[in-house]
Amino acid sequence: YYTPALMASAPKSDLALILKPLGLYNRRAKTLIKLSEEWQYWEGGDPRELYGVGKFAYDSCRIFYEIGDQDFSYVTDKELKKYIQQNNLI
C-alpha cells in the first residue's frame, strides 16, 4: 500500500494476514486503516491527534523530524534511548 488512500481502502482481512506474524493483527490492521483515513486529510499540527499515534510514535516524530530538538529527557522507550545514544544525539 503505497499511499494513505490505498491503505485506507485496504480490506482489513488482507492487512491482518500480512500483520499476523507480529501479533495483535486485527487491532493493528484496524489502526493502520483508521490512521490512513485521517492522514489523507491531516493538515499538520500535533500528530497525537491522529488515531493510533501514542507516546512511542510521537517521541519518534520528535527525534527524527524536529531539527534542533536536543532535549530528549521525555523519551522513556529503551529502544529510542538506545538510538539516541548510538547516534550521539545527546
DRENTI-147674 format. One line per field, with one value per residue (C-alpha): z, y, x. Coordinates in steps of 0.1 Angstrom, whole numbers, plus 5000, padded with zeros to 4 digits. Layout:
BEGIN
z <- Z|...
y <- Y|...
x <- X|...
//
This chain:
BEGIN
z <- 5000|4987|4997|5026|5003|4993|5029|5040|5014|5021|5032|5069|5064|5038|5062|5091|5071|5064|5101|5116|5125|5146|5168|5175|5138|5137|5160|5140|5108|5121|5134|5101|5082|5105|5107|5069|5066|5089|5074|5040|5054|5081|5078|5102|5138|5167|5154|5186|5172|5147|5155|5169|5175|5210|5230|5210|5177|5190|5205|5173|5153|5176|5174|5136|5123|5147|5138|5167|5194|5217|5249|5249|5286|5276|5259|5280|5254|5258|5220|5213|5241|5226|5192|5207|5225|5195|5172|5197|5198|5234
y <- 5000|5029|5058|5066|5063|5028|5018|5034|5013|4981|4951|4946|4909|4914|4936|4912|4884|4904|4915|4881|4873|4904|4895|4917|4916|4925|4955|4966|4964|4985|5011|5013|5018|5044|5062|5063|5076|5105|5111|5119|5150|5159|5194|5190|5200|5177|5141|5128|5140|5111|5077|5053|5077|5072|5081|5060|5073|5109|5106|5091|5120|5145|5126|5121|5152|5181|5196|5212|5194|5183|5177|5140|5138|5130|5097|5066|5038|5018|5013|5050|5058|5033|5050|5085|5072|5053|5083|5108|5129|5138
x <- 5000|5020|4996|4974|4944|4953|4959|4926|4907|4926|4905|4911|4914|4942|4961|4955|4970|5002|5004|4997|5033|5035|5005|4975|4970|4933|4939|4969|4950|4922|4946|4965|4933|4919|4952|4955|4919|4928|4963|4948|4931|4956|4970|4998|4999|5001|5005|4989|4956|4958|4942|4968|4996|5008|5038|5063|5052|5051|5085|5099|5085|5102|5135|5135|5118|5122|5155|5173|5154|5182|5164|5154|5145|5110|5120|5112|5113|5145|5150|5146|5170|5195|5191|5197|5229|5242|5238|5253|5222|5227
//
